[in-house]
Amino acid sequence: MALKCGIVGLPNVGKSTLFNCLSNAKAQAANFPFCTIDPNVGTTTVPDERLNKLAELVKPQNILPTTVEIVDIAGLVKGASKGEGLGNKFLGNIRECDAILHVLRCFDDDNVVHVDGNVNPVRDKEIIDTELQLKDLDSVEVKMKKYEKMAKVGADKEAVKTFATLTKLKNTLESGMSARSCALEENELPYISDLHLLTIKPVMYVCNVDEASAKTGNKHVDAVREAIKNEAAELLIITAQMESEIAALETFEEKQMFLADMGLDEPGVNKLIKSAYKLLNLQTYFTAGVKEVRAWTITKGMTAPQAASVIHTDFEKGFIKAEVIAYKDFTTLGSEAACRDAGKLKIEGKEYIVNDGDVMHFRFNV
């Protein structure tokens, strides 16, 4: 299951620096606006200590973590919804992403230029929110015109429901709120799925702070937290420049020493990726054998056959049973054989809901 996160924000807020920390690719980072014109795309592994623990026990030939695709999207300006600057391209890039990482500058530094002259993360947030909301509003209104006459006649019940859902969305967007804040019912979502709305995507606000504010934040972070309190959104504090320094260190030991000196337990980018998982309602299961120990990403609530399809669609089509060992049991007992002997290996059918951390082996026949 490919996960794609788009890093957005006003020009010069630290997006490309953060991207460089997250990705194997290297984006140009410079002290001037529009440093990024075309979206840089890279991948990063999802940090998971459980994968390393399983590998220690199984001693496989290969270890394969799951990955996240990161897209560094060009900085946006006012009027992007009408095509200003790189607007249309910017908005198109966001539409392709599963989640939005909205970077906000939350540090004061006279040596780093701000596109609007001064540091105000709430204003910066509202600029981008407004542009995305305007673009979504345009999409909603275009579709409403197609259904308005049919809805008024009332003969087509589906048209009536579609128009009612669109009206609810229109009212939300016109009030200056994002689509994700609209109280839509589950059965209403199919009526708008074709719109691929920008503001319905889950969002995490990434507050880029100075080193002194890395652990507790500052007044700018407090202002952002207050501004998003009624949104279904996550907030994460990170110091992009410090993360860049950590990423440049070559060994694990050097990185741990650096973190210890800063009073931190893990790099901020690790927390960011884990938070992105939570944001998208994802979890991990594992396959473990002598050839490889591997992590697989699935949506929470998936059944065993659905989880199997992530490996190959044939696994779901020909699904028979799943052999399941809880991660805690595997690591406590030390091997699959020990779990089998202790009765901790369970045989599950098509209705089994996969738990986070399950170690699984699928039986199938195509």
Buried (B, 14 or more C-beta within 10 A) or exposed (E): BEBBBBBBBBBBBBBBBBBBBBBEBEBEBEEEBBBBEEBBBBBBBBBBEBBEBBBEBBEBEEBBBBBBBBBBBBBBBBEBBEEBBBBBBBBEBBBEBBBBBBBBBBBEEEEBEBBEEEBBBBBBBBBBBBBBBBBBBEBBBEBBEEBBEBBEEEEBEEBBBBBBBBBBBBEBBEEEBBBBBBEBEEEBEEBBEEBEBBBBBBBBBBBBBBEEBBEEBBEBBEBBBEBBEEBEBBBBBBBBBBBBBBBEBEEEEEBBEBBEEBEBEBBBBBBBBBBBBEBBEBBBBBBBEEEBBBBBBBBBEBBBBBBBBBBEEEBBEBBEBBBBBBBEBBBEBEEBEBBEEEEBBBEBEEEBEBEEBBBBBBEBEE
